[in-house]
Amino acid sequence: MVEPGVDRKNGGPRQRGIFRSGGSGPPGGWSRSRRSGGTPFADARPEDGRRPERVAGTGPVRQGRDGPPHAAMRGGPRAPGAAQVRTTPGVRAVPRVRAGVPEPQGAGAPVASQRALPSLPPPPVWAGPPGADGRVLLDAMGMLPGELADLFVAGGEPPYRGRQLFSALHAHGATDYVAITVLPEGVRARLAAEAAPPAPALVARRVDPLDGTVKYLFRLGDGETVETVLMRYRFGYTACVSSQVGCRQGCRFCASTIGGLTRNLLAGEMAAQIAYLNRDLSDPTHAGDTAWFPVPGGDAGEATDEGEPEAQGRRARFDRVSRVVVMGIGEPMENLDAVIRFLRVVHEPSGAGIGWRHMTVSTSGLVAAMDRMALVGLPITLAVSLHAPNDELRNRLVPVNRRYPLGELLPACRRYLEHTGRRLTFEYVLIDGVNDLPEHARELGRLLRGLTCQVNLIPMNPVAERQLHSSPPEAQARFRGLLRGAGIPCTIRRQLGASIDAACGQLRRHVEAGV
Ligand code: SF4
């Protein structure tokens, strides 16, 4: 089991500080972090300017007391007798909440839109993949403007430098710190030496001329690869972002899990996927070039049955990503700290500026993490990969069901709804003869009765390594009709990118295999 935020490759002790005097950059500067004893972010405050609450496991960690900073911060072994306070990753400690499970919420429970979002803890170990010499690098792409401002202040620079850096990375798509000329030369050199690269390298880019879907394969700083998909709808572009390198959930119909899990992505590595796509979309040399972004003719480009009621009546923009779904390679709930941080970063108006209600995070049903995400209270949509109406079938298709059966999953869904007041969708991949029979539709209707939700039926994308096939159109329509007859809102998703290895993880496998 990989703890959220654990990076197996980076889990060892820090080689040396970053953004500290004495590093490889110019002498002087960044000295306050050294005085504060340990991490360069020890005095950093959250974006609201308040000093973070000092809670075991979230505050600055001193070497030699709680063990190596990384091990302690990432759930590693503690010194005997060290305080053991359970906290919710991504948020400050919440009183009266035990073991990360929210207390039952009544009908009048506050919803996310009515209260302020909790502050993020300071990011003392937001480090990227090791540099060429084994150093741990700063994940600058995964930091909020206020955090970057604090970092600069700690280094003796004015705080507005942090906002300049954030805007350059996330609004203007800088791919190289040295090219951010608004920053002083010494700062740029130091960032280039001590921060993780702000952009991944492009390995492959495939375009589906029929529906305008673009699939990217990116190489990360440590050589690993991830996929990102850009989908064109009538309301604009949606980016499907990967949250892990590989996946270990073992869903039977999925290509991403065939090689297992390699590591979690950093928040900055997820944000860099959005920045790359925005850079592509806004590049004037691509405008009108249908080899880059085809505009499908006729109905092919229209999302006629997308289950996106909030898209109605909005003016479409096609020069940037307007929605994000964390549904690419990986199980987002296994990397929840980084996913929450990523969402906070791309929500920033001075960056990608993606609205909360235009964000969706999926899960195969990790109930404990779903409860933790509900506590954070981000007003985003939760998409639960259901794929079967009973435990017996779901155990076979989605193995995590053996750990969290439907009897635990559905109450967790209700808790998420009560706590956030947001939308809940169930994803249901239709597999010919496996889960698309009339009795499955009727059973699903009974299972979801009384739950405020939407079911998205997804014709299965072919995966060469799996002996499973998509339901024929008549079976899809029959399934939808039966569900609607049972009073469950239900749509059939368009099959996007069918000609470009559309199945999650398929392009990565094919490119790495040289196919
Ligand atoms: S469907 Fe999602 S959770 Fe399941 S194996 Fe694939 S990437 Fe992992």
Residues whose N, C-alpha, C, O or C-beta is under 5 A from the ligand:
A	BS01	SF4	C247 Q249 G250 C251 C254 S256 T257 G328 I329 G330 E331 S364
